[in-house]
């Protein structure tokens, strides 16, 4: 369901860029991982957010949202991957 909505939003968003222009990603992660001991808080996150887009960060408690944001802000270091 979430994937279908994301695809629909990208196609129907008023902020969709057209004309074949390539828009650089302002946030990008590649296989981002964060572990606290044996607990994996974030496992293999691949994310790309384009300039001018609207993005929501949703998930259950303990899904790794806060850990991901902290890694993107440089407050904690990822166990592996880039972001």
N, C-alpha and C positions, 0 to 999 in steps of 0.2 A: 504494500500500500504506500509506504513512504517513498519508494523508488518511483512509482507511478506518479505520485504527486509532484516530486521533484522534476521529473521529465515534463509534466504538464506545465508547471510553473515556468520552467526555462523557455518553453515554447510560447507561452501566453503572457509572460511578464511585460509590463510597460517599460522595463529597464533593459530589455533584450537588445543587444548590439547587433546591427545588421550591416550589410554591405560588404561582407567578407573581411572586415577589419579584425585584426587579432588584438585582443585585450589581454594585457598582462595580469597574471594572478597576483593579488596582493597578500594572500595567505596560501601557502602550499606546504603540505607534509608528504613525505614518502616513507612508508613502512615505519611510522612512528610508534615506539613502544615505551612503556614505563612500567617498571615492576617495583614493588615495595616488598622486599624479601621474596617469598614464594608467590605472593599475590600479584597477578597481572592487572594493573589498573587500566592500561590502554594497550591494545594488541593489534599491531599492524595497520594503523590508521593512514589511509591515503585520502587527502583532502585538497581541493583546489577551489578557492573563492576568487572570482573575477572582480576587477575594479568596477564599481558602480552597482554591484549586485546586492541583494538583500538576503541575509543568511540567518537561519535560526539554529540554535544548538539545543536539541531536545533529547531526553533519555531518562531512563529509570534512575532511582537512587543507586549510587555505586557503579554507574556505567562508565565513569572516567571523564565526565565533562569538565570538572574542576581541574583535574590533573592535566588535561589537554590544554586548557586555557593557560594554566601556569607554565607549561612548557612553551607555548607560543609567546608568552610575555617574558620568558627567560628567568622566571622565578625558580624553576627546578630544571634539571637537566634530564633529557630523555635517556632511557637505558640503551636504546639503539634507534636508528633511523634519523631522518632530518626533518626539521620543521622550525 
